[in-house]
Amino acid sequence: MSLLTRRVFGAAMVPLLAGLIGFAAPARAFDGQTVQDATGRQVLVPADPARVFAAGPPASVLLYALKPEAMVGWVMAPKAGDLPYLLPQTRDLPALGRLTGKGDTLNLEVLLTTDAQLIVDFGTVNDTYRDLATRIEDQAGLPYLLIDGSFAATPQAIRQLAAVLQVPDRGEALAAYAEATYAEADALLAQIPQADRPRVYLARGPEGLESPARGSINAEIIERMGGTNVVEAETRGLVTVSPEQIQAWAPDIILTVEPGFPERVAQMPEWQGIPAVDQGRVYLVPAQPFGFIDAPPSVNRLIGLKYLAHLFYPDQASGDLREEIRDFYTLFYQVTPDEAGLDALLGQ
């Protein structure tokens, strides 16, 4: 096996042997601009990048939303159910794997065969990811731009990448949508007393016993929409819980990303007596082509905020949810779902 086929293990990536650099593509000269990324690194980016590699799923969604024609591939191939909600020219792009995060699967040899001009990551900003970006930039001879993926910074992130990709007008439209969505959420929450905001459990896994703890990025928009994530833990990541704990937390609403779980949980004795189950408030969150809650935590969460507003506060939320979903898909994914497509998304 050549040194280039060694895996690049995301945040925990082990240093490649010095000889690797000799096999990597030489550093390229760019006619472009120097951009300061979220880590403070000065990155020389091409003037109008036509081929861009997304380092992970959040970056892939952001790139698709801003400039789908620049995509060199997907991190993971879209599922059959995702395809009707994606532009036709992107549906058959190759699955290339990922450079960052859990389950990284890309090797540098594959990266170099894409003839990418720029690598973009959108997510956590810390020293680990800064070091990873610098290392891959050196080894691959490609500029690597790390953009802050926190939900609050979404409008700024959209505008920054749009400027790099030379699509400022589209970037402004998407960023303005994000800002308007946040403003609507704030206006709605100003009307809702704390006592009337729901206690929420996000069920993951076939048995529903994996969940993101309070403060986790996976549950970020639940809290942003005023819901109280009932899962308290020392970590801010995913935790395994017991039915007894869920009984004690007594959530008003249970959200799940597992198809069939709402039907199964109604038959599970250990879940009976939980308010959300007894009241039929267990909801399968839409996830095509990208999840409304996370999976991945990218700009797809903006429509999730509107979805949760209608779910949490049905009497106070304004607008028609189906039309809001249609408008979001038209703007961000450039595909307008028909009535059957909306039915499929909402499980109707």
Steps between C-alpha positions, in 0.01 A plus 500: 500500500636841407534761767230705330240234571539532875178623657471861612338457840315833553554664834702202623709474184844355555788676328589347165859404436724765363526321168133565435562856406720386221204323341250782547429751230733799511367825637315687227509868417162671515367818345279586792478662838614441855212416735518472876312192608328437833824384664688817400702322230574699186386287207573581137187403307449501123313791344201295384531138612321266262583175680459492879542209738279495813687355797189370676119480475428850642734657244345289226152638571625858514690458174197344333278787614740768373665358189397144411682514167831525690451171686748225411297238688303411811642387831246216494282406205144633531236238577226423251248696705725809491528522121169672418602788727841555334598663174526235226860590414611426857323168554766282341809675632746250652516422872852603602506457878586757761808667639358595840274369770378158607549223247744684273555289190703701253859446399711770345539311175125530440509868590771569246314320220207742532709787361349721770619859528381558857408302812221642719404387849201634692475411866685502828783751538780405737872425499445139395317598183744783434791254514314256277430769242864610497625144470272405211569829326873426514464136393251551218629833374148643514357798691283388792240745633337433838173688558323536834207254498325617815129560444512863617775575248312355201426832321864606528620158383271510196623843399866406548486190284280673243766768459770237453288312247415822312125465556435803724141559390399144576688515826318816601161341424577196715656703781202737506269199527700374797485838675126528439448148637688587819301821539171310458609246763591775744170681444307178558691409815439846642131402516556161668547488879770261616237283668328444164813383317526123445734249658650307210680169457681420172495122452771343288573137425242224438405488869508876546755479780776712347458875531702823483560662837400855577733740320585248225516622142261215411226658711598863449191613315266336753638738760511787250125458450439514873470130570668358809719204413428267792829310468747634753851350495861595561572479128361708217498205265279197451419288804327169564206522737252258656120488476491574873686826445261603224209420729650727766562782251136476379543679164197670346628434148719225359678558170663217309706454187429124487229394251236285667591605852178696571301185423731271698519716809122488541536123551796510740385447861801679643400822319141508622420775748733750332290809415622520138411135437166509680396815311619378158769767472780285358611640165723370222701804390533551122844412368496517120730592345651625829375486858291779648665465845858401418645225278684706400513816712502747213269749331234228472421577866342833401184329380520285813458813708174578321389138529558503876318831538184340360554182701571670832256790474224405252264772620754782487717412196413701192499398136425170329766239572461324164550825314798590719662166421427542129652849501810384687561211260453729202750751635767278658477177299366653174237227480132570568316204657152424370215403732602134497856597583384708795279215617798266491714743698239550768384139516149588385 
